[in-house]
Amino acid sequence: MDSPPSNSSLSPNATPAAWRALPAGIWALGFGSLFMDTSSELIHSLLPVFMVTALGASMVTVGIIEGVAEATAAIMKVFSGALSDYLGKRKFLMVLGYALAAFTKPIFPLAPSVSWVFAARFVDRIGKGIRGAPRDALVADLTPPPMRGAAYGLRQALDSVGALTGPLLAVALMIWFANDIRTVMWVAVGPAFIAVALLLVYVREPGRANADRPNRSALTVADVKRLPLRYWLIVLLGGVFTLARFSEAFLVLRAQDVGLKLSYIPVMMIVMNVFYAGAAYPAGAAADRVSPRPLLFLGLVLLMAADVALALATSPLVVFAGAALWGLHMAFTQGLLSKLVADSAPSELLGTGFGIFNLVSGVALLLASVIAGSLWSAFGASSTFLAGAVFAALAALGLLAAVRYRKPPQPTG
């Protein structure tokens, strides 16, 4: 996690206007994410409340479902990432994952029980797992290294615009359809299939540097050993970050907990994603110019502040402030961590690198979500968010300790 090189030849690409020079494929990937997230977040902004109120799920059940779903996605990313390296192709796997997620969308409004929701979330996250690592590696394939922070930031920003649009639609449609959650969730089907069509038509996979060689062998232990120490430190850091954060389903439930009306609960996700979308690209572009450590530390401080606000909240206004801080934390960390993975993994193992990174983060998210649900059930909502703040503080202290430990070697004369 050393500072990016200060070579002046890189500076023209690392300006706030770098988005103008990004390849068209990055924009296509971003808009595909926008439409899929519009669909997914329309459903997910209502799903926790739907499970608790309409289907009778407990907080622990919500935590388990969300944690297992995200862990499933993370596990799948290892296999899909390695497979994309083995085949030398990424677009097919990416589109397959998006298509699988699109076909699960009608299951949510049809669900008569929590088990149906669990099955739909499980398959949906398999789709996310199949597409995630190949897509992230494809961003690196399409983008010159000095612009990767901007590229990941732009994709995250467009993704967050979709994550903002989905809850906005949910609020409007909940009012229009008099809080009929099932009818509102049917609207999510259309954007999901638009995303698949966009990616099929407008994403062009670049020629790989090793395209003239025979397909490489399947992933082996020797391949994993080729991943450098710097990469494994980034994987560890990503896992610690995720332990300090849990499923965003608990943000939605916190909004309900402080008395926000059912039709306005998706506003929680709207607020979060306004700040996530607004800050993701500037934060990504900044990562091309400055050391990642201050940005990562800032992200942890923002997460601590978000958790404290959500723990102490007694009104929707304070909950919304916590959601805003949560969104800023995501903006300063998610794209940056992707850039660090892309910069540290060998180009022929990019898919594998993203897969392992997401596996570790997914297992951490499973643990964090189960712990969050258990704390909420046993001690109340405040304990869940206070525990998150403690984990974030420990991660920040660890980051500071690592900076102090890695002092530059003294000259020996």
MIMIPA-665351 format. One record per residue (C-alpha): residue number from 1; x, y, z. Coordinates in steps of 0.5 Angstrom, whole numbers. Example, Ala and Ser with C-alpha at 12.3 -4.5 7.8 and 13.67 -1.06 7.14 Angstrom:
2
+-----+-------+-------+-------+
:   n :    xx :    yy :    zz :
+-----+-------+-------+-------+
:   1 :    25 :    -9 :    16 :
:   2 :    27 :    -2 :    14 :
+-----+-------+-------+-------+
! end
This chain:
413
+-----+-------+-------+-------+
:   n :    xx :    yy :    zz :
+-----+-------+-------+-------+
:   1 :     0 :     0 :     0 :
:   2 :     6 :     5 :    -2 :
:   3 :     4 :    11 :    -5 :
:   4 :     3 :    12 :   -12 :
:   5 :     9 :    14 :   -16 :
:   6 :    10 :    21 :   -17 :
:   7 :    12 :    20 :   -25 :
:   8 :    10 :    27 :   -28 :
:   9 :     8 :    23 :   -34 :
:  10 :     2 :    20 :   -30 :
:  11 :     0 :    26 :   -28 :
:  12 :    -5 :    28 :   -34 :
:  13 :    -9 :    22 :   -33 :
:  14 :   -10 :    23 :   -26 :
:  15 :   -13 :    30 :   -26 :
:  16 :   -21 :    31 :   -24 :
:  17 :   -22 :    31 :   -31 :
:  18 :   -20 :    24 :   -32 :
:  19 :   -27 :    21 :   -33 :
:  20 :   -26 :    24 :   -40 :
:  21 :   -21 :    20 :   -42 :
:  22 :   -23 :    13 :   -39 :
:  23 :   -25 :     8 :   -45 :
:  24 :   -32 :     7 :   -47 :
:  25 :   -32 :     0 :   -44 :
:  26 :   -32 :     3 :   -37 :
:  27 :   -38 :     7 :   -38 :
:  28 :   -42 :     1 :   -41 :
:  29 :   -40 :    -3 :   -35 :
:  30 :   -42 :     3 :   -30 :
:  31 :   -49 :     4 :   -33 :
:  32 :   -50 :    -4 :   -33 :
:  33 :   -48 :    -3 :   -26 :
:  34 :   -53 :     3 :   -25 :
:  35 :   -59 :    -1 :   -28 :
:  36 :   -58 :    -7 :   -24 :
:  37 :   -57 :    -4 :   -18 :
:  38 :   -63 :     0 :   -19 :
:  39 :   -67 :    -6 :   -19 :
:  40 :   -63 :   -10 :   -14 :
:  41 :   -64 :    -4 :    -9 :
:  42 :   -71 :    -2 :   -10 :
:  43 :   -72 :    -9 :    -8 :
:  44 :   -67 :    -9 :    -2 :
:  45 :   -69 :    -3 :     1 :
:  46 :   -76 :    -6 :     2 :
:  47 :   -74 :   -13 :     3 :
:  48 :   -72 :   -13 :    11 :
:  49 :   -78 :   -10 :    13 :
:  50 :   -82 :   -14 :     8 :
:  51 :   -79 :   -20 :    11 :
:  52 :   -80 :   -18 :    19 :
:  53 :   -87 :   -15 :    18 :
:  54 :   -90 :   -19 :    12 :
:  55 :   -87 :   -26 :    13 :
:  56 :   -85 :   -26 :    20 :
:  57 :   -78 :   -26 :    20 :
:  58 :   -73 :   -25 :    26 :
:  59 :   -67 :   -20 :    27 :
:  60 :   -63 :   -26 :    27 :
:  61 :   -66 :   -29 :    21 :
:  62 :   -65 :   -23 :    17 :
:  63 :   -58 :   -23 :    19 :
:  64 :   -57 :   -30 :    17 :
:  65 :   -60 :   -29 :    11 :
:  66 :   -56 :   -23 :     9 :
:  67 :   -50 :   -26 :    11 :
:  68 :   -50 :   -32 :     8 :
:  69 :   -52 :   -29 :     1 :
:  70 :   -46 :   -24 :     1 :
:  71 :   -42 :   -30 :     3 :
:  72 :   -44 :   -34 :    -2 :
:  73 :   -43 :   -29 :    -7 :
:  74 :   -36 :   -28 :    -5 :
:  75 :   -34 :   -36 :    -5 :
:  76 :   -37 :   -36 :   -12 :
:  77 :   -32 :   -30 :   -14 :
:  78 :   -26 :   -34 :   -13 :
:  79 :   -28 :   -39 :   -18 :
:  80 :   -31 :   -34 :   -23 :
:  81 :   -25 :   -30 :   -22 :
:  82 :   -20 :   -36 :   -23 :
:  83 :   -24 :   -39 :   -29 :
:  84 :   -24 :   -32 :   -32 :
:  85 :   -16 :   -32 :   -32 :
:  86 :   -16 :   -40 :   -34 :
:  87 :   -21 :   -38 :   -40 :
:  88 :   -18 :   -31 :   -42 :
:  89 :   -25 :   -29 :   -42 :
:  90 :   -29 :   -25 :   -38 :
:  91 :   -35 :   -22 :   -41 :
:  92 :   -38 :   -29 :   -42 :
:  93 :   -38 :   -30 :   -34 :
:  94 :   -40 :   -23 :   -33 :
:  95 :   -46 :   -23 :   -37 :
:  96 :   -48 :   -30 :   -34 :
:  97 :   -48 :   -27 :   -27 :
:  98 :   -52 :   -21 :   -29 :
:  99 :   -57 :   -25 :   -33 :
: 100 :   -58 :   -30 :   -27 :
: 101 :   -59 :   -24 :   -22 :
: 102 :   -64 :   -22 :   -27 :
: 103 :   -68 :   -28 :   -27 :
: 104 :   -69 :   -28 :   -20 :
: 105 :   -72 :   -21 :   -19 :
: 106 :   -80 :   -24 :   -20 :
: 107 :   -79 :   -29 :   -14 :
: 108 :   -79 :   -24 :    -9 :
: 109 :   -86 :   -21 :   -10 :
: 110 :   -88 :   -28 :   -11 :
: 111 :   -85 :   -30 :    -4 :
: 112 :   -90 :   -33 :     0 :
: 113 :   -85 :   -35 :     6 :
: 114 :   -78 :   -33 :     8 :
: 115 :   -75 :   -39 :     5 :
: 116 :   -77 :   -37 :    -2 :
: 117 :   -74 :   -30 :     0 :
: 118 :   -68 :   -34 :     2 :
: 119 :   -67 :   -38 :    -4 :
: 120 :   -68 :   -32 :    -9 :
: 121 :   -63 :   -28 :    -5 :
: 122 :   -58 :   -34 :    -5 :
: 123 :   -59 :   -35 :   -13 :
: 124 :   -58 :   -28 :   -14 :
: 125 :   -52 :   -27 :   -10 :
: 126 :   -49 :   -33 :   -14 :
: 127 :   -50 :   -29 :   -20 :
: 128 :   -47 :   -23 :   -17 :
: 129 :   -41 :   -28 :   -15 :
: 130 :   -40 :   -30 :   -22 :
: 131 :   -40 :   -23 :   -25 :
: 132 :   -36 :   -20 :   -19 :
: 133 :   -29 :   -22 :   -20 :
: 134 :   -29 :   -22 :   -28 :
: 135 :   -32 :   -15 :   -28 :
: 136 :   -27 :   -12 :   -23 :
: 137 :   -21 :   -15 :   -27 :
: 138 :   -24 :   -13 :   -34 :
: 139 :   -24 :    -6 :   -31 :
: 140 :   -17 :    -7 :   -30 :
: 141 :   -16 :   -10 :   -37 :
: 142 :   -19 :    -4 :   -40 :
: 143 :   -16 :     2 :   -36 :
: 144 :    -9 :     4 :   -36 :
: 145 :    -6 :     3 :   -29 :
: 146 :    -5 :    11 :   -28 :
: 147 :   -12 :    11 :   -29 :
: 148 :   -15 :     5 :   -25 :
: 149 :   -17 :     9 :   -19 :
: 150 :   -21 :    14 :   -23 :
: 151 :   -24 :     8 :   -27 :
: 152 :   -26 :     4 :   -21 :
: 153 :   -29 :    11 :   -18 :
: 154 :   -33 :    12 :   -24 :
: 155 :   -36 :     5 :   -24 :
: 156 :   -38 :     5 :   -16 :
: 157 :   -41 :    12 :   -17 :
: 158 :   -45 :    10 :   -23 :
: 159 :   -47 :     4 :   -19 :
: 160 :   -49 :     8 :   -13 :
: 161 :   -53 :    12 :   -18 :
: 162 :   -57 :     6 :   -19 :
: 163 :   -57 :     4 :   -11 :
: 164 :   -60 :    11 :   -11 :
: 165 :   -65 :    11 :   -16 :
: 166 :   -68 :     4 :   -14 :
: 167 :   -70 :     7 :    -7 :
: 168 :   -73 :    13 :   -10 :
: 169 :   -77 :     9 :   -14 :
: 170 :   -79 :     5 :    -8 :
: 171 :   -81 :    11 :    -4 :
: 172 :   -85 :    14 :   -10 :
: 173 :   -88 :     7 :   -12 :
: 174 :   -90 :     5 :    -4 :
: 175 :   -94 :    12 :    -4 :
: 176 :   -97 :    11 :   -11 :
: 177 :   -99 :     3 :    -9 :
: 178 :  -101 :     5 :    -2 :
: 179 :   -95 :     1 :     1 :
: 180 :   -97 :    -5 :    -3 :
: 181 :   -89 :    -8 :    -3 :
: 182 :   -91 :   -14 :    -7 :
: 183 :   -93 :   -10 :   -13 :
: 184 :   -87 :    -5 :   -12 :
: 185 :   -82 :   -10 :   -13 :
: 186 :   -85 :   -13 :   -19 :
: 187 :   -82 :    -6 :   -22 :
: 188 :   -75 :    -8 :   -21 :
: 189 :   -76 :   -14 :   -26 :
: 190 :   -75 :    -9 :   -32 :
: 191 :   -68 :    -5 :   -30 :
: 192 :   -65 :   -12 :   -29 :
: 193 :   -66 :   -14 :   -36 :
: 194 :   -64 :    -7 :   -39 :
: 195 :   -57 :    -8 :   -35 :
: 196 :   -56 :   -15 :   -39 :
: 197 :   -58 :   -12 :   -46 :
: 198 :   -53 :    -6 :   -45 :
: 199 :   -47 :   -11 :   -43 :
: 200 :   -48 :   -16 :   -48 :
: 201 :   -49 :   -10 :   -54 :
: 202 :   -44 :    -5 :   -51 :
: 203 :   -38 :    -8 :   -47 :
: 204 :   -32 :   -10 :   -52 :
: 205 :   -27 :   -15 :   -49 :
: 206 :   -20 :   -12 :   -50 :
: 207 :   -15 :   -17 :   -53 :
: 208 :   -10 :   -20 :   -48 :
: 209 :    -3 :   -19 :   -48 :
: 210 :    -2 :   -27 :   -47 :
: 211 :    -8 :   -28 :   -53 :
: 212 :    -3 :   -32 :   -57 :
: 213 :    -1 :   -37 :   -52 :
: 214 :    -5 :   -43 :   -51 :
: 215 :   -10 :   -43 :   -45 :
: 216 :    -6 :   -43 :   -38 :
: 217 :    -7 :   -49 :   -34 :
: 218 :   -13 :   -49 :   -28 :
: 219 :   -11 :   -45 :   -22 :
: 220 :    -6 :   -49 :   -17 :
: 221 :    -3 :   -47 :   -11 :
: 222 :     3 :   -45 :   -14 :
: 223 :    -1 :   -40 :   -17 :
: 224 :    -4 :   -37 :   -11 :
: 225 :     3 :   -37 :    -8 :
: 226 :     5 :   -32 :   -14 :
: 227 :     1 :   -27 :   -11 :
: 228 :     6 :   -22 :    -7 :
: 229 :     6 :   -21 :     0 :
: 230 :     3 :   -14 :    -1 :
: 231 :    -3 :   -17 :    -4 :
: 232 :    -4 :   -21 :     2 :
: 233 :    -4 :   -15 :     6 :
: 234 :    -9 :   -12 :     2 :
: 235 :   -14 :   -18 :     3 :
: 236 :   -13 :   -18 :    10 :
: 237 :   -14 :   -10 :    10 :
: 238 :   -21 :   -11 :     6 :
: 239 :   -23 :   -17 :    11 :
: 240 :   -22 :   -12 :    17 :
: 241 :   -26 :    -7 :    14 :
: 242 :   -31 :   -11 :    13 :
: 243 :   -32 :   -14 :    20 :
: 244 :   -33 :    -7 :    22 :
: 245 :   -39 :    -6 :    17 :
: 246 :   -45 :   -11 :    17 :
: 247 :   -51 :   -11 :    12 :
: 248 :   -54 :    -5 :    10 :
: 249 :   -61 :    -9 :    11 :
: 250 :   -59 :    -6 :    19 :
: 251 :   -59 :     1 :    16 :
: 252 :   -66 :     0 :    14 :
: 253 :   -69 :    -3 :    20 :
: 254 :   -66 :     2 :    24 :
: 255 :   -70 :     7 :    20 :
: 256 :   -76 :     3 :    22 :
: 257 :   -74 :     2 :    29 :
: 258 :   -74 :    10 :    30 :
: 259 :   -81 :    11 :    28 :
: 260 :   -80 :    12 :    20 :
: 261 :   -87 :    11 :    16 :
: 262 :   -86 :     5 :    12 :
: 263 :   -87 :     8 :     5 :
: 264 :   -81 :    13 :     7 :
: 265 :   -76 :     7 :    10 :
: 266 :   -73 :     7 :     3 :
: 267 :   -70 :    14 :     4 :
: 268 :   -65 :    11 :     8 :
: 269 :   -62 :     8 :     3 :
: 270 :   -63 :    14 :    -2 :
: 271 :   -59 :    19 :     3 :
: 272 :   -53 :    14 :     4 :
: 273 :   -53 :    13 :    -4 :
: 274 :   -53 :    20 :    -5 :
: 275 :   -47 :    21 :    -1 :
: 276 :   -44 :    15 :    -4 :
: 277 :   -45 :    17 :   -11 :
: 278 :   -43 :    24 :   -10 :
: 279 :   -36 :    22 :    -7 :
: 280 :   -34 :    16 :   -10 :
: 281 :   -31 :    18 :   -17 :
: 282 :   -27 :    24 :   -13 :
: 283 :   -25 :    19 :    -8 :
: 284 :   -22 :    14 :   -14 :
: 285 :   -19 :    20 :   -18 :
: 286 :   -15 :    22 :   -11 :
: 287 :   -13 :    15 :   -10 :
: 288 :    -9 :    16 :   -17 :
: 289 :    -5 :    22 :   -14 :
: 290 :    -4 :    21 :    -7 :
: 291 :    -2 :    15 :    -2 :
: 292 :    -8 :    10 :     0 :
: 293 :    -7 :    10 :     7 :
: 294 :   -10 :    17 :     9 :
: 295 :   -16 :    16 :     5 :
: 296 :   -17 :     9 :     8 :
: 297 :   -16 :    12 :    15 :
: 298 :   -21 :    17 :    13 :
: 299 :   -26 :    12 :    11 :
: 300 :   -25 :     8 :    18 :
: 301 :   -27 :    15 :    22 :
: 302 :   -33 :    16 :    17 :
: 303 :   -35 :     9 :    19 :
: 304 :   -34 :    10 :    26 :
: 305 :   -38 :    17 :    26 :
: 306 :   -44 :    13 :    22 :
: 307 :   -44 :     8 :    27 :
: 308 :   -44 :    12 :    33 :
: 309 :   -50 :    17 :    30 :
: 310 :   -54 :    11 :    28 :
: 311 :   -53 :     8 :    35 :
: 312 :   -55 :    14 :    39 :
: 313 :   -61 :    16 :    34 :
: 314 :   -68 :    17 :    37 :
: 315 :   -70 :    21 :    31 :
: 316 :   -70 :    20 :    23 :
: 317 :   -66 :    26 :    22 :
: 318 :   -60 :    23 :    26 :
: 319 :   -61 :    16 :    22 :
: 320 :   -61 :    20 :    16 :
: 321 :   -54 :    23 :    18 :
: 322 :   -51 :    16 :    20 :
: 323 :   -53 :    14 :    13 :
: 324 :   -50 :    20 :    10 :
: 325 :   -43 :    18 :    14 :
: 326 :   -44 :    11 :    12 :
: 327 :   -44 :    13 :     4 :
: 328 :   -38 :    17 :     5 :
: 329 :   -34 :    11 :     8 :
: 330 :   -36 :     7 :     2 :
: 331 :   -34 :    12 :    -3 :
: 332 :   -27 :    13 :     0 :
: 333 :   -26 :     5 :     1 :
: 334 :   -29 :     1 :    -4 :
: 335 :   -26 :     3 :   -10 :
: 336 :   -19 :     5 :    -7 :
: 337 :   -19 :    -3 :    -5 :
: 338 :   -21 :    -5 :   -12 :
: 339 :   -15 :    -1 :   -15 :
: 340 :   -10 :    -3 :    -9 :
: 341 :   -12 :   -11 :   -11 :
: 342 :   -11 :    -9 :   -19 :
: 343 :    -5 :    -6 :   -18 :
: 344 :    -2 :   -11 :   -13 :
: 345 :    -4 :   -18 :   -17 :
: 346 :     0 :   -20 :   -23 :
: 347 :    -4 :   -19 :   -30 :
: 348 :    -5 :   -26 :   -31 :
: 349 :    -8 :   -27 :   -24 :
: 350 :   -13 :   -21 :   -24 :
: 351 :   -19 :   -25 :   -24 :
: 352 :   -16 :   -30 :   -18 :
: 353 :   -14 :   -24 :   -14 :
: 354 :   -21 :   -21 :   -14 :
: 355 :   -24 :   -27 :   -13 :
: 356 :   -20 :   -29 :    -6 :
: 357 :   -20 :   -22 :    -4 :
: 358 :   -28 :   -22 :    -5 :
: 359 :   -28 :   -29 :    -1 :
: 360 :   -25 :   -26 :     5 :
: 361 :   -29 :   -20 :     5 :
: 362 :   -35 :   -24 :     4 :
: 363 :   -34 :   -29 :    10 :
: 364 :   -32 :   -23 :    14 :
: 365 :   -39 :   -20 :    12 :
: 366 :   -42 :   -26 :    14 :
: 367 :   -39 :   -26 :    21 :
: 368 :   -41 :   -19 :    22 :
: 369 :   -48 :   -19 :    20 :
: 370 :   -50 :   -25 :    24 :
: 371 :   -46 :   -22 :    30 :
: 372 :   -50 :   -16 :    28 :
: 373 :   -57 :   -19 :    28 :
: 374 :   -55 :   -23 :    35 :
: 375 :   -53 :   -17 :    38 :
: 376 :   -60 :   -13 :    36 :
: 377 :   -64 :   -19 :    38 :
: 378 :   -61 :   -19 :    45 :
: 379 :   -59 :   -12 :    47 :
: 380 :   -62 :    -8 :    42 :
: 381 :   -61 :    -4 :    36 :
: 382 :   -56 :     1 :    39 :
: 383 :   -51 :    -5 :    41 :
: 384 :   -51 :    -7 :    34 :
: 385 :   -48 :     0 :    32 :
: 386 :   -43 :     1 :    38 :
: 387 :   -40 :    -6 :    36 :
: 388 :   -39 :    -4 :    29 :
: 389 :   -36 :     3 :    32 :
: 390 :   -31 :    -1 :    36 :
: 391 :   -29 :    -6 :    30 :
: 392 :   -28 :     1 :    26 :
: 393 :   -24 :     4 :    32 :
: 394 :   -19 :    -2 :    32 :
: 395 :   -18 :    -3 :    25 :
: 396 :   -16 :     5 :    25 :
: 397 :   -11 :     3 :    30 :
: 398 :    -8 :    -3 :    27 :
: 399 :    -8 :     2 :    20 :
: 400 :    -4 :     7 :    24 :
: 401 :     1 :     2 :    28 :
: 402 :     2 :    -1 :    21 :
: 403 :     4 :     6 :    18 :
: 404 :     9 :     7 :    24 :
: 405 :    12 :     0 :    24 :
: 406 :    14 :     1 :    17 :
: 407 :    19 :     6 :    18 :
: 408 :    23 :     7 :    12 :
: 409 :    30 :     4 :    13 :
: 410 :    36 :     9 :    15 :
: 411 :    42 :    10 :    11 :
: 412 :    48 :     6 :    13 :
: 413 :    53 :    10 :    10 :
+-----+-------+-------+-------+
! end
